[in-house]
Amino acid sequence: YYEYAYGKYYSDDKFQALYKRHTKTSSIFRSVDRIKLILSILKWPAQDQGAGLALEKLIRQKALFYAFPLNDRNELQLVQKKWLIYWAWPWRQPFEDIKDYFGEKVALYFVFLGHYTAMVMVAAFVGTLFYVVTIIDSPNSVSIPFFCIFMSIWATLFVEFWKRKQARYAMMWGMEGSELAAEVRPEFTENAFVHNDAISPITGENELYFPPTIASFRRFVALSIIFICGFLVFLVVVSIFTLKAILTIKSNLFGTRKSFADVSVNQKPVRNWGILQKWQLVDISSQISGVVIALLNALQILWFEYILSALAKQLTDYESHRTDTEYEDALTSKTFVFQFINSFTSYMYIGFFKQIQSQEYSLQITRGAYACVGSCMDELRTQLGAIFISKVIVANVKDIGIPYLFYSLERLAEFRKLEAAKEASKATMETKIQTNESNNEIDELQIRQLSPAEEQMRLDEYNILLGPFRDYGDLVIIYGYTVLFVAAFPLAPLMALVNSYVQIRADAWRISLSCRRPWPSNAEDIGTWSDIIELMSYLAVIINSIIIIYTGTFLDDFTIVSRLLIFLGLYHSLLIAKYLLAFIIDDTPPDVKIQLDRQHFIEDKLIHLIQDDVIEVEDDVSSRQATHEIPDVTLYDFDDDTIYLDYPGYGARYKKNTQEVSSN
């Protein structure tokens, strides 16, 4: 029961027997621990017996080409054998092996990805059933509101269960409190406004000091730029839909008639654009403009995603954060705001604003056909289906197709170059032999094979900060499409399931085959992404309630006041249900709390050598023990002793262990 007890390492001989030795290395250090130690020695200040090398700065200054840990071929192949397979349940990934080779941060990302995939399997099954109902009944079936209620509860359970799993893995991997020991970023120390000779008012020692006024001003500038960019993205989205409204006006695109109902045998089309005679009297401008606008919308999302991601990084660099944890949290917040506006504005416009705009001329920038094609619910459903398919295709082409294509082309070019060099070398050596030149000159002509370090250097970089960050970002946006507009598209969870499973396989292939080994890093949790996912689960309640009440045709016969009352009742009922679930489900399981308390106790007693508390008792010990006034400080050999059976979960463990002992 003490396998998950971690403590500070001391090199004194008297402590060595306390530390567990790993079977793979026969040492208390795993290979990934050795890499962490080497990196810390390289970066540690010279005055503290470190090398004082700022690797990132040296790479930026071209003093180094790259700095990365080399792969251990045998250990990597063991991970790949369990990991690089076409089919496995998402919870059956080799998390421990991933953690021991790539580090806790990479492993925690795959734990989260597996948890998300497992949870979305349930939502996909239920969503498919409701989608079948909409096919049999109608797209605006009365069953859709019940599916939205289910998805609201599912989103809450997804977040709460993840918090529990995250806490368990932090305990199992010894990551509890690891973020408190984060190192200072080299970019922070290079800031001209950072003083390295300031005196701490708490400890009286020298510390790095960044004036709060400058930090606040830089945050204000960053927030202002974020607001301006968000407003510009909104204007672009509105302009795109305004263009669509203009293109669908009669005679704007083809000069053709409005519909079959307007066709008269005496009327002739104004222009002939190569359209067949029987279709010349039918206006298909709305269909054509719909395709054009969909392409423009997709290009707008992809282009702004690239531009805004780069801008978010520049703004975060400008703010100058002390640690990687602070930097990543700030970058996550900015990127999410940009991506949320860029990815969801067009769908919110269709779901909430377009129908109102089509009926109010005062809201129209120019006269045009602003009404939804069919109903706004149908148009929203079509747009979501298109973006899901494009996201899955684009993501996999970007993560697998393009890297594999370049990898294959490079290998082919290297093979041809090597064959040509061998032929040239062979001919030259034959000439040297015929002229009886020395063996040293012949040896110099041998083709030098690339070293393992050079071969791995040619692979792509998986930045330990930005790599998982981008992966989380892609996953969270798909999660947003899944829960925010599920009332319009019940198949969203099924498509999210396909995307997440493919992402497991694609990311495993990418990080273990097509990328250099990343520097291992600690991670206690997934950071701000957890708060963002929880925020989106609450936004899903508001958005789906509005879609049900106003966008859909479920309540067309109700008055505005009745709809408002139903919206308030539905929205607050779902919020109360979410709050109750979050209150009932503990973020940290009871057995994890017990293990963490035990770990702290063991570390205090065995490593920090804190003495036991002295209990003062009176002379009449037996009488006080009889009245239970003296605490029982007996140490039990096992947790199965009856003293622990009152703790949640330990009764079942005791029963299980008793059955195992009796069976043996």
N, C-alpha and C positions, 0 to 999 in steps of 0.2 A: 504493500500500500504506500510505499515511499518512493515509487519510481518516478514521480513527477515533482520531486523536491529539488530545487535549484538554489545555489548560493554563490557568493562571491569567491573567486579563485585566489588562493594564496600559494606561493611557491615553497613555503616552509615544509620541511619533511614531515612534521607532525600532522599536517593536514592531508597529506596525499592519500591516505587510506580512506578518506571520506568520499573522494570523488570517484564516480563510476567510470569504468573504462569501456570504450566502444569495441564491439566485436570486429568491425571492419578494419580499424586502425590499431587495435590493441593499445590504445592511448586514451587519455581523458579528452583529447581534442579530435574532433572529426576533421576531415579535409577542409570542409567549409569554414571551420573555426580557425584553422591555420591561415586561410586566405584572409579572413577578417583581421587576424593579428598582424599579418604582413602589411595589409593596407593601413592599419592604424599606426604601425611603426614608420611607414613611409610618410604619412601625413602629420605625425606628431611633431610638435615644435622641437627644434634642435636643442634648446635649453633644457628640455625635459628628456633628453637622450633619444630623441626621434630624428628622422632624416630631414624633417621640415620641408618636404616636397609637396607643393600644390599641383597635383597631377593635372587637374582640369586647366589651370592657368598655363602650365607648360605645353599642353596640347594646343591651346588657343594661340600661344606664341610660336608654334611650330618647332619648339625645342624637342618635343616628342611627337612621333607619329600617332601612336596609340598606347594605351596602358590597360591591360586586361589580364585576368587569370587564365592560365592554360587549362584545357580540358584534360581530365583523367580518362583516357580512352576506356579502360576496363570498367570504371565506376559509371561512366556515362552510358555504356552499352547495357549495363544492368538496369538502369533507369529506362532506357529506350525500349528494352524488351518487354517491360510491364506497361509502358505508357503509349508507345506508338502502335496502336492497334485500331482497326476500323470500328469495332463495336465494344463497348463496355458501359455498364451503368455509370451515370455521372458521379455517384458516390463511391465508386470502386476505383478511383484514380489512386496511384501510389503516392499519396500526399507525404508520407514520411520520407520516402526516397527523394522526392522533389525537394523537400525541405533540407535534407542532408547534403544535396548536391548544389542546388541553386540558391539556397537561403530561404529564410522564413517569409520574406516579402513576396517573392514569386510564388511560393507554395500557398500562401494565404489567398492570393488572387485566384488560384485554381480551386481552392476550397470554396470560395465565394461563387465562382462560376459553376461548380458542381452543385452547390446548394440551390442556386437560382434555377438551374436546369431541372433539378429534381422537383422543386416546388411548381415550376411552370408546367410540368407534366400533368398535374392535377387540373390546373386552370385550362390547359389545352383540351383535355378530355371533356370537361364540362362545356367549354366554349364551342366545341365541335357539335355537341348535342343541341345546344341552343341555335347554332347556325343551321342545322338540319330542320329545326322547327321553323325558322324564318323562311326556308325554301318551301316547306309545305304550306305554311300559313301566309305570311307576307314579311317583307323586310322590316316593317314596323309592327312586328308581332308584340302582343301584350306581355309575352314572356321575357322580353329584353330587360325591363326594369328589374326583374328578379335576378337576372344574370349580373346586372350592375351591382346589386346588393351583395351577391356572392363574391364578386371581384374586389369590392371594398374590404370585405372581411379577409379575403385571401391576401391582399396587399399588407394588411396589418399583421397577419400571422407570418407572412414572409419576412417582414422586418424584425418582429419579435423573436422568431426562431433563429434568425441569423445572429442577433445579439447574443443569444445563449451559446450558439456554436462558436462564435468568435471568442467569447470568454473562455470556453473550454479549450480551444486550441492555443490561446495565449497561455493558459495554465500548463497544458501538456508540453509546450515548446519552450517554456521558461521566458516568455516575452512580457510578462506582467511588469509594468513599470519601465520597460526598456526605452520608451520615448523620452523619459526624463533625463537620460544620459546621452542625448543627441549631441553630436559634435557641431562646432561652429563652422559655417560654410566659408570657404576661402573667399568667395565673392563678397561676403559681408565685411571681412577684415580689409579688403582692398578699397572699400568705400572711403572717399576722402573725408566724409563727415563723421566717420567712426573714430573715436578717441580710444587709444589703447593704454592710456596712463591714468584713467579715471579711478578714483578710490570708491570702493563699494561702501555705502553707508551701513550695510549690514555686517559684512565680514571685515571691513577695513583693508581689504586686499585690492590689488589692481584688477580692473575688469574692463572689457570692451563696452563703450558707451555710445549709443546712437541717440542724439537729441530727440525727445518726443515731439517737439514742434515740427522738426523736419519730417519725421515719420508721419505725423498727422497730415501735413501738407501734401506729401506724396500720395497718401491714401486718398485724399480729396481729389487730386488731379486724376488718379486712376479711375475713381468712381465717376467723375465728370465725363471722361472719355467713354467709359462703358455706357453711360446714359445716352450720349450723343450717338454712338454706334448702334445701340439698340433702336433708337428712334429712326435712324437711317435705314436699318433693315426693315422696320415696319413700313416706311414709305415705299421701299422697293417692292414689298409684297403687295401693298395697295395699288401701286402703279401697274404691276403685272396683271392683277385682276381687272383694273380699269381698262387696260389694253384689250383684254379678252372681251369685255363688255362692248367696246367699240367695234371690234372685229366681227362680232355676231350681229351687228345691225344690218338690216336688209341692204343689199347692193354694195356693202363695203368691201366684201372679199371677192365674190364672183359676179355680182350684178345679177344674181338669179332670184327666183321667186321665193316667197317666205316658207311655204309648205305645200304639201299635196292639196290641201283644201283650197289654196289660192290659185291652183293651176286652171287656166282657161285655154281652150284650144285656139283661141284667137290671139293669145298673148305670146310674145316671142322674148327669148332671153336677150339681155342687152349685149352680153359678150359670150363668146364661145372659147372656153379655155381647154379644149380638147376633151370635154366631158361628153360621154355618150348622149345621143339625142334624147333617149327616154329619161335621162337624169338631169337634163339641162334646166328643167322647170322646177327643180327641187333645190331648196336652199340647204346646203350642207356646210355652210360657213361656221355654224356653231360647233359641229364635230371637228372640222379642221382647226378652228381656233382653240378648241379644247386640247388637242394634241400639242399644238404649238405652245400653249400656256403651260401645259404639264411639263414639257421639256424645259421651258424657261424656268419654271419653279424648281425643277430638279437641279439645273445648272446653278441657280441662285443659291440653293442650299449647299451644294458641294463647294462652290467657289467661296462663299462667305465662311464656310466651315474652315477652309484652309487659311483664309486671311485673318479671321477673328482668333483662331487658335494661336497663330504667330503673334498677333497683337496682345493676347492675354499673357503670353510668356514675356514679352517685352515690358508690359506694365508691371508684372510681378518682379522682374529683374530690377526695374526702376525703384520699386518699394524697398528693396534691400532687406531681406529677412535673415534672421540670425541662423536658424537651423534648417535642415532639409525638411523636417516635419512642418515647420511654419511656412516654408516656401511652397511645399506641395499643397497644403491646405488653402493658401491664398490663390494659387494657380487653379486649383480645383473649383473654387467659388467663381472666379472670373470666367473660366471656360464654360462652366455650367450655365451661367447667365447668358453668355453669348450663344451657346448651342440651343438653349431653351427658346430664346427669341427667334433664332434662325430656323430651327427645325419645326416649331409648333405654331408660329404666328399665322401661317397660311391656313392651317386647319382650324384654328380658333376663329379666323375671319370667316371661313365657310360655315362653321357651326353656329356662330353667335351673331355676326354682323351682316353677312351678305343678304340674308332674307329681309332684314330691316331696311338695308340700303336700297334694295330693289323696289320698296314701297314708298320710300321718302326721297323725293327729288332733291331736297335740300342737302342730302348726304351724298349725292352723286357729283363727282368731279366734272363729268361731262355726260351728256345724254347717251345712254347705251342700254344694252340688254344685261342687266345686273342679276336677273333671277337665276336661281340654281337650275342646272340641267336635271329635269325630273323633280326631285325634292332635294333639299340641302342634305338630308340624311343619306340619300343615294350618292350624291356627289362626294360627300365626306368619306363614305365607304369605299368608293372607287379610288380616291386619292390615297387613302391609307393602304389599300392593297398594293397600289403601284409603288409607294415608298418602301414598303416592307420588302417587296421583291427586289427592287433596285438596291436597297441597303445590303441585303444578303449577297447579291451578285457582286456589287462593287467592293464590299468588305473582303470577300474571298479572293477576288481577282487581285486586290491590293496586297493581301497578306500571303497568298499562296501562288497565284498565277504569275504575277510579275516577278517576284523573287525567284521562282523556279525557272522561269524563262531566261532571266539573266544568268542564273546559276548554270543552266545547261549551255547557254551560248558561251560563257566564259570557259567552261570545261572543254567544250569543243574547240575553241580557239587555242587553249593551252595545249590540247592534244596535238593539234596540227602544227603548232609552233615547235613543240618538243620533237615531233617526228622529223620536221624539216631540219632542226638543229642537229639531231642525231645523224641524219644522212650527211649533212655538211661536215660534222665532226668526224664521221667515219671516213669520208673521202680525204679530209685533211690528214688524219692519222696514217692512212695508207701511204700518203705522199711522204710524211715524215719518216715512216719506217723504211720506205724505199731509199730515202736519202741518208739513212743511218743516223738520225738525230737522237739526242739523249732521251731517256725515259722521263726526266723531269718535265721537259717540254711537252711530251706526249700526255703526261698526267694533267697538265694545265688545260688541256683541251677537253677533258672530261666534262660532261654536262653536270653542273652542280644542282642537286636536288634541293627543293625548298625544305626548310626545317619545319617542324610542327608549328612553331610560333608564327612563321611566315604564312603557312597555309591557313591557319586560323585567323590571321590578321586580315585576310582577304574576304572573310565573311562579313555580313552586316552586323552593325552594333545593336545590341539590346540594352539601351540605357536603363539602368535600374531605377531612375527617377521618372523619366518620361515614358518608358516602355509600358509598365503596368498602368500608368496614368492614362495613356491613350486607350488601352484595353478596357479599363473601367468606364471611360467616357463613352465609347461605342456601345457598351453593354447598357449603361444607364439610359441612353437615348432610346434604345430599343425597348427598354422597360417602360419608358414614358409613352411610347406609341402603344404599348400593350395595355396600360391601365388608364391612361387619360381619355381615350376615345373608344373604349371598348363597347360602349352603347351603340356606336355606329358600325363596329366591325368585330363581331364575336370570334372571327377566326384569328384575331391578332395574337392570342396566346399560343395557338398552334404554330404560327409562323415564327413567333419568338422562340418556341421550343426548337424548331429546326435550326434557327440561327445560332442559338446558344450551344447546341450539340456540335454543330459544325465548327463553332469557335473553339470549343475544347480541343478538337482534333487539330484544327489549323494552328492554334497557338502552341500546342505541344510540339508539332512538327517544326514550327518556326524557331522556337527558342532552343530546341535541342539539336537541330540540324543546320538551319540556314543562318544562325546568328552566333557571334562569339559568346563565350561564357560571360555572363554579367557578374559584376562585383556583388557578392552576397550582402544582403542587408537585413536588419531586424525589422519587424513590424508587429506591433501589438494589436492593431485593428486596421480597417481599411480607410480610416481617416474621415474626412468631410463627406466622402461618397455615401457613408451610412446615413448622415443627416439629410443629404439630398434625396436619397431614396425614400426616407420617411416623409420628407416634405412633399414629394410627388404623390405619395399615397393619400395625403390629405387633399392635395389639389385634384386628385382623381374623383373624390367625392363631390366637390363643387362642380367640376366640368361635366361629369356624367349626369348629375342632377339637372343641370341646365339643358343638356342635350335631350334628356327624357321629357322634361316639362315643356320646353319651348321649341327646340329644333325638330323633334320627331312629331309624328301625327297621332301620338297616343292619346292626347288630351285636346284634340281639336274642338270638341263640343263644349269645353269648359271655358268660363270667362277668365279674363286676365287675373282678377282677384282670386278666383279659385285656384288657378295655376300657381300664383304666388304663395298661397297658403300651403298647397301640396309640396311645393319646392322647399319651403321652410321646414315643414314637418319631415320630409325625406332627408334633407341635408342634416338637420340636427339629430335625427334618429341614428343615422350612420355615424356621425361624429361621436355620439355617446357610446355606441357599440365599439368603436375603435378605441376610445379612451378606456372603456372597461376592460377590453382585451389586453391593452398595454399595461393596465394596472394589475391585472390578475397574473400575467405571465412575467416572472422575474427575469431581468436581463442577465443575471448570473445564476446558474443552477445552484441549489443548496450544497450539493456534494463538491462543486468547484470552489465555493466559498470555504468549506471545511478544509479542502486540500491546500488552498492558499494560506489559510491561517496556520495550518500545520507546517507548511514550508517556512513561514516567517518564524515560527517557534523553534524549529530545528536549526535554522540559520543563526538565530540569536544564541542558542545554547551551545552549538557545536563549532561554529565558526567565529562569531563575535564574542564567544565565551562570557555571556551575560550570566551572572549568578542567579540561582533560584531565589524566589521570594521567601523570606523567613516568616513563618506563621507563628505568632505568639499565642499560646494557650494557657489556661489556668491549670492549677494542680489537679482539679477534679476532671481528668480527661475522659474517663469512661462515662460519666454522667452526661457530659456535653456531647460525646459521640452518640449516645443513645437518643439525644434530642435533635441530632443532625445539625448542631450549631457549628461544628468544625467541618470545613469542606473536605471531601474525599479527594486526595491528590494521588491516588494509586495509579501507576502506569501499567496499562494492559498491553499484552504482547500483540494482540490482533484487534482490529476494529469490529470483529464479530462478537466481542463480548457484549453482554446485555446492556452495558452502560451506554452504548452508542445506538441502540435500537430505536431510540426516540427521534433520531435525526431522520429527515425525509430521505427515502431511498435506501437506507441502510438495513431496513427490515427485509426487503427483497434480496439484498446482497447476502445477508446472513442465511436466508432460506436456501439460496442457490449454492453457497459454499457448503452448507450442511449436507445438501443432497449429493454434492460432488465427493465429500469425505465419506459419506455412507456407501456410495457406489464403489469407491476404491477399497 
